[in-house]
Structures are given as C-alpha cells and as structure tokens.
Amino acid sequence: MGTERLHEGDPSDDPQGGAGQVSDAYADDLAALHRVATLPPGDPEDRLAQWLEAGSAALGAPFGVVLLGAEGETTVRAAVGAGLDHLVASTSVVDHRVLEAIRRRATVAVLGGTSTTEAPADLGAGAVVASPLWLSGEVRGAIAFVAGRDQAPYAAWSLALIDVVADGVARVLEHQADTRLLDRARSRSEAMIDLVPDPIVRLDAEGRRIGGPAGAVPFDPFEAISHGGPVDAAVVERLQLAIGRALATGTLHTAVLAAGLGPMARRVEARIVPAGPAEVLCIVRDVTDRHRAEQALAEQVAFEALVTSISTRLISCTPATLDGAIEVALGEIASFFAADTAFIDELSADGSALHVTHRWTRAGLDPSAQAGGDVSLDAFGWLASRFERVGHVVTRAPRHLPEDHAALDLAGPDDLGVLWVRLGPARDLAGVLGLAWRTQGPPASEDVLGLV
C-alpha cells in the first residue's frame, strides 16, 4: 500500500477546536466568502475567479480550478493561481481524486504522497481538495484546490468552507445558463456564519442593523445583557469608531467595550470584519470574566511587588528609623487600596485589648475621627471571634456592625468601610493590621481585599 491518505470532511470533527473558535480562526475567510456571496450578478468569469480565490485563501492552496464533466473525464471551466499553468479553459483533465469526489457526491481531501496505483492524476502529486458541483439537482463537475506534497491534514471547518465555495460556483454557472440570482449561495454563506457561537450581526457604517426598520437606533453590543434597556451613548460612539477604522483599513478591528464605570463593569469584545464598502460583520463576545481575572492577576502581581519592596526596606532599617519606615509602608499599602487610614494595633501584654502602635492618615483628614485607636476588651472579643474562622474581617459601613457600643468602637463615625487583618498564626494572635475608607467605599471585590 502507498502513503496516499483520503479524508472526507465532517464539520462536527474539527481538530482545531470546534465551533467555539471559528470566530477567531476563520473570521477573515467568512468575511471573504460573505463579500463574494452578496455581490450582485456580474461577469461570470470574474465571479468564478473570486470564488476560487476565496477558496484558495481559506485552504492556503496556490491553485484552484473549476472542472465540468461527470464520469471518466472533466474539462477546465476556470482556473486561478500558479503551478499548473497548462490547465487553461477547455483543457481535458482526468484525475482520480476529482472523479472520487464526483462519485461520492461529497467533498474529499487527499494529501500529497506516492501511490502504488496507476490512477491518473493530471492535477499533480500534491494535496488535492475536491468538492462536487450540483447544477439543477445533478452533479455536473467539481471544484479542486491543489497544494504542496507537505500539506498537513485539513481542518473539517476548512472543508466546510469549500462546500460553500462549491455552492457559490454552482450558482454562478446556473445564473449564466438561466439568469437565476445568487440567493442560494448567499443563504449557504450566511448559514455558515450562523454556526459561529458568538452573536454576529450585519451593521452599516453608522452601526445600525442592516435590514432593520428605518430610523432604527444603533446596535447595542450589550443587548443580551441589558434585556432591552437604554443604549449607552458612549458605547455606541466607541462602536462607530471601531467600524470606521475597520472600513478605512479593510481589516479586522477589535474593540473592548465597557457597560458603565469601574472594574466590576461588564465588558464585551466586538470584532469588526469589513464585508463591503459600507457594511461590516460584528461578532460580539462577553469577556467580563476574562477581564476580571486579568485585572485580579495584575493587582496580585503589583501588590506582591509592593510587599517585596517594603520588606526589603524594613530589613535594612536601624532601630531608630524603624517606626518611621513602618508608617511609610502603611501609607503605601493604604494608597494601593485607595484607603484613607492604615494602622497596626498590637495585643496588650495581658491579652485583653488592642493598642494602636502605628497609624498613617491621608493628608487633610482628621486622624482622631478614624478607626485605628485603642480597642476595648468587648470590641476586641467581637473581632477575635471572627478571626477564628477567617483571616480578615471587613465591614462596608458602621451600620453593618452589631448595635452595641463596644463593637461600634471599632470604626470611626464617618468611616465608609474598615478592614482588619489578623497578625500572627492561627492560635497566637499578636495584633491587627487595618485599613479604613472615609472619602469613598472599599473595593467591591472581596478578592482584592484578600490580597492584604
């Protein structure tokens, strides 16, 4: 047996990751097919060449050809590319791989290699992808794309795109014969686009849906999240800017849009693919979770760098400068989390209360009105009982504290939030590191506070 291998396409068997990655890997190919499919009827030779060029780009094949015929022999109708220059219009071609696609009535891919058979191969010894041409309900030929001998196995999605090319070529040939429009080719191309798992819409240069009612408002990338709420003007403006850049450059453009302000705002990624002189395809993907994960990782790395820097400076301090260095470090930690006060409370010798040893307060604020002073025995007991379960305790307003004077001693009257972090191992509490917010509330994410 030889080394020739035959692969018949199945769009459900995709070695490159399945439908979930089509919008990433094949956006340009989909856009190219969509542009050709939506062109008005024109010169058949130009349309055939455009379909073949789109198919060659999708496969990375240097040569594409339209062959008419059935059993035994085919004839060249159109060809593009280089490498088989002798295959001009009306040239007779006998190739067992093309005839196999016609016989099977299915797209097949044969990788390059040697074979012990005497089967004719007018298209050469390279890899060949062939798909049958259905004209008026019958197979009347095939399209074929030729690549090199070292071609890797084709992804099933690539073969599915070639089915779309074959359908488009067939529609061109049918129109030449009976002036039918290219409706079927367009519907097949749009059906492939519909298989992309992310929402995808056709928009004009102003960001409005094509085919929507006259005077419609611009498309809202967050419509699946907002459930019919008002469209954010800032989001529309950024989307229109992305569309303008994509149309101006003729290339894929990606914009990340935020619904609201702050790190907890939802975000979507809009991938804009030009589909005509004043038309784009917009592929929308919710990237909120990815953005929050990236933000949390960046904050963790930055905080670890800050802690390393503080540790290095404290180690090199003399006893006379240590207290000042600790207060500077508290200011850096408070500033990192946008807090207004940072303090260290040390457990008293008899273990009955906490006494402030170091405190930093943002300039312009009254330190006496902030958390971080001496803590009574009762208040310390309330805090210590929670440290038995978790390493830090946070309250986002004094009203969240128990309604007794002892617990209220833990926070200042104007504090919007206080964080306490235990110092010392689980069974040996040595003190508390705390942060207090007065001009704004603490960070919304518990994961961010957990960095302390």
C-alpha positions as CSV (number, residue, x, y, z in Angstrom):
1,M,0.0,0.0,0.0
2,G,1.2,3.6,-0.6
3,T,1.2,6.6,1.6
4,E,-1.8,8.3,0.0
5,R,-4.5,9.3,2.5
6,L,-8.1,10.2,1.9
7,H,-10.1,12.4,4.3
8,E,-13.8,13.2,3.9
9,G,-15.0,16.3,5.6
10,D,-17.3,16.3,8.6
11,P,-17.9,19.7,10.2
12,S,-18.5,18.2,13.6
13,D,-15.0,16.7,13.7
14,D,-12.8,19.7,14.0
15,P,-9.2,19.2,15.2
16,Q,-8.7,22.9,15.6
17,G,-11.1,23.3,18.5
18,G,-14.7,23.1,17.1
19,A,-17.3,25.8,16.6
20,G,-16.2,27.7,19.7
21,Q,-13.0,29.0,17.9
22,V,-14.5,29.6,14.4
23,S,-14.9,33.4,15.0
24,D,-11.2,33.6,16.0
25,A,-9.6,31.3,13.3
26,Y,-11.9,31.9,10.3
27,A,-13.2,35.4,10.6
28,D,-11.3,36.7,7.5
29,D,-12.4,33.6,5.4
30,L,-16.0,34.0,6.4
31,A,-15.9,37.7,5.5
32,A,-14.3,37.0,2.2
33,L,-17.0,34.4,1.3
34,H,-19.7,36.7,2.5
35,R,-18.4,39.5,0.3
36,V,-18.5,37.3,-2.8
37,A,-21.9,35.7,-2.0
38,T,-23.6,39.1,-1.6
39,L,-22.2,40.6,-4.9
40,P,-24.9,41.4,-7.5
41,P,-24.8,39.3,-10.7
42,G,-21.9,40.2,-12.9
43,D,-19.4,38.8,-15.3
44,P,-19.4,35.0,-14.8
45,E,-15.6,34.8,-15.3
46,D,-15.0,37.4,-12.6
47,R,-17.3,35.8,-10.2
48,L,-15.8,32.3,-10.7
49,A,-12.3,33.7,-10.2
50,Q,-13.4,35.5,-7.0
51,W,-14.9,32.3,-5.6
52,L,-11.8,30.3,-6.4
53,E,-9.6,33.0,-4.8
54,A,-11.6,32.9,-1.7
55,G,-11.4,29.1,-1.5
56,S,-7.7,29.2,-2.2
57,A,-7.2,31.6,0.7
58,A,-9.3,29.5,3.1
59,L,-7.2,26.4,2.3
60,G,-3.8,28.1,1.8
61,A,-3.7,26.4,-1.7
62,P,-1.9,28.2,-4.5
63,F,-4.1,26.8,-7.3
64,G,-7.9,26.4,-7.8
65,V,-9.9,25.1,-10.8
66,V,-13.5,24.6,-11.8
67,L,-14.0,21.4,-13.7
68,L,-17.1,20.4,-15.7
69,G,-18.0,16.8,-16.5
70,A,-19.0,13.6,-14.8
71,E,-17.8,10.1,-15.1
72,G,-14.4,9.5,-16.6
73,E,-13.3,12.9,-17.8
74,T,-13.6,16.6,-16.9
75,T,-12.9,19.9,-18.6
76,V,-11.4,23.1,-17.2
77,R,-14.0,25.9,-17.0
78,A,-11.9,28.4,-15.0
79,A,-8.7,28.4,-13.1
80,V,-6.7,30.8,-10.8
81,G,-3.3,30.6,-9.2
82,A,0.1,29.3,-10.2
83,G,1.8,26.0,-10.6
84,L,-0.4,24.3,-13.2
85,D,-0.3,26.9,-15.9
86,H,-1.1,24.4,-18.6
87,L,-4.6,23.9,-17.3
88,V,-6.4,26.6,-19.2
89,A,-10.0,26.8,-20.2
90,S,-11.3,23.7,-22.2
91,T,-8.3,21.6,-21.2
92,S,-9.2,18.0,-20.6
93,V,-8.4,16.7,-17.0
94,V,-8.5,13.2,-15.8
95,D,-7.7,12.9,-12.1
96,H,-8.9,10.1,-9.8
97,R,-9.3,12.4,-6.8
98,V,-11.7,14.7,-8.6
99,L,-13.6,11.7,-10.0
100,E,-13.8,10.3,-6.5
101,A,-15.5,13.5,-5.2
102,I,-17.9,13.3,-8.1
103,R,-18.7,9.6,-7.5
104,R,-19.1,10.1,-3.7
105,R,-21.0,13.3,-4.2
106,A,-19.1,14.7,-1.2
107,T,-16.0,16.9,-0.5
108,V,-12.8,14.9,-0.2
109,A,-9.2,15.8,0.6
110,V,-6.3,13.7,-0.5
111,L,-2.9,14.6,1.0
112,G,0.2,14.5,-1.2
113,G,2.3,11.4,-1.5
114,T,3.2,8.4,-3.6
115,S,0.8,5.6,-4.5
116,T,1.2,2.1,-6.0
117,T,-1.9,2.6,-8.1
118,E,-1.8,3.6,-11.8
119,A,-4.7,6.0,-11.3
120,P,-4.5,9.2,-13.5
121,A,-3.5,12.4,-11.6
122,D,-3.5,15.3,-14.1
123,L,-3.5,17.7,-11.1
124,G,-0.1,16.5,-10.0
125,A,1.2,14.7,-6.9
126,G,0.4,17.4,-4.4
127,A,-2.5,17.5,-2.0
128,V,-6.0,18.0,-3.6
129,V,-9.3,19.1,-2.1
130,A,-12.2,18.5,-4.4
131,S,-15.9,19.2,-4.0
132,P,-18.8,18.3,-6.4
133,L,-20.8,20.9,-8.3
134,W,-24.5,20.5,-8.1
135,L,-26.3,22.1,-11.1
136,S,-30.0,21.8,-11.4
137,G,-30.1,18.9,-9.0
138,E,-27.3,16.8,-10.5
139,V,-23.6,16.6,-10.1
140,R,-22.1,18.2,-13.3
141,G,-18.5,18.6,-12.2
142,A,-16.3,19.7,-9.3
143,I,-14.0,22.4,-8.0
144,A,-10.5,21.4,-6.9
145,F,-7.7,23.1,-5.0
146,V,-4.1,21.9,-5.2
147,A,-1.4,22.4,-2.5
148,G,2.1,21.0,-2.0
149,R,3.2,17.5,-1.0
150,D,3.8,18.5,2.6
151,Q,0.3,19.7,3.3
152,A,-0.9,19.0,6.9
153,P,-4.3,17.4,7.4
154,Y,-7.1,19.9,6.7
155,A,-9.5,21.0,9.5
156,A,-13.1,20.0,8.9
157,W,-14.1,23.6,9.1
158,S,-11.9,24.4,6.2
159,L,-13.6,21.7,4.2
160,A,-17.0,23.0,5.2
161,L,-16.0,26.4,3.8
162,I,-15.1,24.7,0.5
163,D,-18.6,23.4,0.3
164,V,-19.8,27.0,0.4
165,V,-17.4,27.8,-2.4
166,A,-18.7,25.0,-4.5
167,D,-22.3,26.1,-3.9
168,G,-21.3,29.7,-5.0
169,V,-19.6,28.4,-8.1
170,A,-22.6,26.3,-9.0
171,R,-24.9,29.3,-8.6
172,V,-22.7,31.4,-10.9
173,L,-22.9,28.6,-13.6
174,E,-26.6,28.3,-13.1
175,H,-27.1,32.0,-13.5
176,Q,-25.1,32.0,-16.6
177,A,-27.5,29.4,-18.0
178,D,-30.9,30.6,-16.8
179,T,-30.2,34.1,-15.1
180,R,-31.0,32.9,-11.6
181,L,-29.8,35.1,-8.8
182,L,-27.2,34.1,-6.3
183,D,-29.8,33.8,-3.4
184,R,-28.8,30.2,-2.6
185,A,-25.1,31.0,-2.4
186,R,-25.8,33.9,0.0
187,S,-28.1,31.8,2.2
188,R,-25.5,29.0,2.4
189,S,-22.7,31.5,3.3
190,E,-24.9,33.1,6.0
191,A,-25.8,29.7,7.3
192,M,-22.1,29.0,7.9
193,I,-21.8,32.4,9.6
194,D,-24.8,31.5,11.8
195,L,-22.8,28.5,13.1
196,V,-20.4,30.9,14.9
197,P,-21.4,30.5,18.6
198,D,-20.9,34.2,19.4
199,P,-23.7,36.7,18.4
200,I,-23.0,38.1,14.9
201,V,-24.9,40.9,13.2
202,R,-24.6,42.8,9.9
203,L,-24.2,46.6,10.5
204,D,-23.9,49.6,8.3
205,A,-21.3,52.3,8.7
206,E,-23.4,54.1,11.4
207,G,-23.6,50.9,13.5
208,R,-27.3,50.1,12.6
209,R,-28.5,46.7,11.8
210,I,-28.8,46.1,8.0
211,G,-32.4,45.0,7.2
212,G,-33.8,46.6,10.4
213,P,-36.6,49.2,10.4
214,A,-35.9,52.7,9.0
215,G,-34.6,55.1,11.7
216,A,-33.6,52.2,14.0
217,V,-31.3,53.1,16.9
218,P,-27.7,51.9,16.6
219,F,-26.9,48.3,17.6
220,D,-26.3,47.7,21.3
221,P,-23.5,45.1,21.9
222,F,-24.9,44.6,25.4
223,E,-28.5,43.9,24.3
224,A,-28.2,40.3,25.5
225,I,-27.2,41.6,29.0
226,S,-29.3,44.8,29.2
227,H,-32.5,43.0,28.2
228,G,-33.9,45.9,26.3
229,G,-32.5,48.7,28.4
230,P,-31.4,52.1,27.0
231,V,-28.4,52.1,24.7
232,D,-25.3,53.7,26.3
233,A,-24.3,56.6,24.0
234,A,-20.6,56.2,24.9
235,V,-20.7,52.5,23.9
236,V,-22.4,53.5,20.6
237,E,-19.7,56.1,19.9
238,R,-16.9,53.6,20.5
239,L,-18.5,51.0,18.3
240,Q,-19.0,53.5,15.5
241,L,-15.3,54.5,15.8
242,A,-14.3,50.8,15.6
243,I,-16.5,50.3,12.5
244,G,-14.9,53.4,10.9
245,R,-11.4,52.1,11.4
246,A,-12.3,48.6,10.1
247,L,-13.8,50.1,6.9
248,A,-10.9,52.6,6.5
249,T,-8.3,49.8,6.7
250,G,-10.2,46.9,5.2
251,T,-9.0,44.7,8.0
252,L,-10.3,43.1,11.2
253,H,-10.6,45.5,14.1
254,T,-11.3,44.6,17.7
255,A,-12.7,46.9,20.4
256,V,-13.4,46.1,24.1
257,L,-16.5,48.0,25.3
258,A,-17.5,48.5,28.9
259,A,-21.1,49.0,30.2
260,G,-20.5,51.5,32.9
261,L,-17.5,52.5,35.0
262,G,-15.3,50.8,37.4
263,P,-13.5,47.4,37.5
264,M,-16.8,45.5,38.0
265,A,-18.5,46.8,34.8
266,R,-19.5,44.2,32.3
267,R,-17.4,44.1,29.1
268,V,-17.8,42.7,25.6
269,E,-15.3,42.3,22.8
270,A,-16.7,43.5,19.4
271,R,-14.7,42.0,16.4
272,I,-15.5,44.1,13.3
273,V,-14.9,42.4,10.0
274,P,-15.4,44.5,6.8
275,A,-18.0,42.9,4.5
276,G,-18.3,45.6,1.9
277,P,-17.7,49.3,1.3
278,A,-20.2,50.4,3.9
279,E,-21.0,47.1,5.7
280,V,-19.4,45.1,8.5
281,L,-19.9,41.9,10.4
282,C,-19.9,42.4,14.1
283,I,-19.0,39.4,16.3
284,V,-19.8,40.0,20.0
285,R,-18.3,38.1,22.9
286,D,-18.8,38.6,26.6
287,V,-15.3,39.0,28.1
288,T,-16.3,40.2,31.6
289,D,-15.0,37.1,33.4
290,R,-11.7,37.2,31.4
291,H,-11.2,40.9,32.1
292,R,-11.8,40.5,35.8
293,A,-9.4,37.6,36.0
294,E,-6.7,39.5,34.2
295,Q,-7.4,42.5,36.5
296,A,-7.2,40.4,39.6
297,L,-3.9,38.8,38.4
298,A,-2.4,42.2,37.6
299,E,-3.4,43.6,41.0
300,Q,-1.9,40.5,42.7
301,V,1.4,40.9,40.9
302,A,1.6,44.6,41.7
303,F,0.8,44.1,45.4
304,E,3.4,41.3,45.7
305,A,5.9,43.7,44.2
306,L,4.9,46.4,46.7
307,V,5.2,43.9,49.6
308,T,8.7,42.8,48.4
309,S,9.8,46.4,48.2
310,I,8.5,47.1,51.7
311,S,10.1,44.0,53.2
312,T,13.5,44.9,51.7
313,R,13.4,48.4,53.2
314,L,12.3,47.3,56.6
315,I,15.1,44.7,56.8
316,S,17.7,47.4,56.2
317,C,16.3,49.8,58.8
318,T,18.0,50.7,62.0
319,P,16.0,50.6,65.3
320,A,15.9,54.4,65.3
321,T,14.3,54.6,61.8
322,L,12.1,51.5,62.0
323,D,8.9,53.2,63.3
324,G,9.1,55.9,60.5
325,A,9.6,53.2,57.9
326,I,6.6,51.3,59.1
327,E,4.4,54.3,58.9
328,V,5.6,55.0,55.3
329,A,4.9,51.4,54.4
330,L,1.3,51.7,55.9
331,G,0.8,54.8,53.7
332,E,1.9,52.8,50.6
333,I,-0.5,49.9,51.4
334,A,-3.3,52.4,52.1
335,S,-2.7,54.2,48.8
336,F,-2.7,50.9,46.9
337,F,-6.2,50.2,48.0
338,A,-7.4,53.8,48.0
339,A,-7.8,53.8,51.8
340,D,-7.6,56.9,53.9
341,T,-6.2,55.3,57.1
342,A,-3.8,52.4,57.8
343,F,-3.0,51.3,61.3
344,I,-1.4,48.5,63.3
345,D,-2.9,47.5,66.7
346,E,-0.8,45.4,69.0
347,L,-2.3,43.0,71.5
348,S,-1.7,44.2,75.1
349,A,0.5,42.2,77.5
350,D,-2.4,40.7,79.3
351,G,-4.2,39.9,76.1
352,S,-7.3,41.9,76.9
353,A,-7.2,44.7,74.4
354,L,-5.6,46.2,71.3
355,H,-3.5,49.4,71.4
356,V,-2.5,51.4,68.4
357,T,1.2,51.4,67.7
358,H,1.5,52.9,64.2
359,R,-1.0,54.8,62.1
360,W,-0.9,56.6,58.8
361,T,-3.7,59.1,57.8
362,R,-4.1,60.7,54.4
363,A,-3.2,64.4,54.4
364,G,-6.2,66.7,55.0
365,L,-8.2,64.2,57.2
366,D,-8.6,64.3,61.0
367,P,-6.8,61.2,62.4
368,S,-8.8,61.3,65.6
369,A,-12.1,60.6,63.8
370,Q,-10.7,57.5,62.1
371,A,-10.5,53.8,63.1
372,G,-7.3,52.6,64.5
373,G,-7.4,53.8,68.1
374,D,-7.3,51.7,71.2
375,V,-9.9,48.9,71.1
376,S,-11.8,47.9,74.2
377,L,-11.9,44.4,75.6
378,D,-15.5,43.8,74.4
379,A,-14.9,45.1,70.9
380,F,-11.7,43.1,70.6
381,G,-13.7,39.9,71.6
382,W,-16.1,40.5,68.8
383,L,-13.3,40.8,66.4
384,A,-11.2,37.9,67.7
385,S,-14.2,35.6,67.5
386,R,-14.3,36.2,63.7
387,F,-10.6,35.7,63.3
388,E,-11.2,32.1,64.5
389,R,-12.9,31.5,61.1
390,V,-11.2,33.8,58.6
391,G,-8.0,35.7,58.3
392,H,-9.7,39.1,57.7
393,V,-12.9,40.9,58.6
394,V,-14.4,43.7,56.5
395,T,-17.4,46.0,57.1
396,R,-18.6,48.3,54.4
397,A,-20.2,50.8,56.8
398,P,-20.6,51.1,60.6
399,R,-24.2,50.2,60.3
400,H,-23.2,46.7,59.4
401,L,-21.6,46.3,62.9
402,P,-23.7,44.9,65.9
403,E,-25.7,47.6,67.6
404,D,-23.7,47.8,70.8
405,H,-21.2,50.4,71.8
406,A,-18.4,48.0,72.2
407,A,-18.5,46.9,68.5
408,L,-19.0,50.4,67.3
409,D,-15.7,51.4,68.9
410,L,-14.0,49.5,66.1
411,A,-14.9,52.2,63.4
412,G,-14.9,55.9,63.2
413,P,-18.2,57.7,62.9
414,D,-17.6,58.8,59.3
415,D,-15.9,55.6,58.1
416,L,-17.5,54.0,55.0
417,G,-15.6,50.8,55.5
418,V,-13.0,49.1,57.6
419,L,-10.8,46.1,57.0
420,W,-9.0,44.2,59.8
421,V,-6.3,41.6,59.0
422,R,-5.0,39.4,61.9
423,L,-1.3,39.4,62.6
424,G,0.2,36.2,64.0
425,P,-0.5,32.4,63.4
426,A,-4.0,30.9,63.9
427,R,-3.7,30.2,67.7
428,D,-1.3,33.1,68.6
429,L,-3.0,36.4,67.7
430,A,-0.4,39.2,68.0
431,G,-2.3,42.2,66.6
432,V,-4.2,43.6,63.8
433,L,-3.3,45.4,60.5
434,G,-6.2,47.6,59.5
435,L,-7.4,49.9,56.6
436,A,-10.3,52.4,56.8
437,W,-12.1,54.3,54.0
438,R,-13.7,57.7,54.6
439,T,-13.9,59.5,51.3
440,Q,-15.1,56.5,49.3
441,G,-16.1,52.9,50.0
442,P,-13.7,50.0,50.0
443,P,-13.1,47.9,46.8
444,A,-16.1,46.0,45.7
445,S,-14.2,42.7,45.1
446,E,-13.5,40.6,48.2
447,D,-10.7,39.0,46.2
448,V,-8.9,42.4,46.0
449,L,-9.3,42.9,49.8
450,G,-8.0,39.4,50.4
451,L,-4.6,40.4,48.9
452,V,-3.8,42.2,52.2
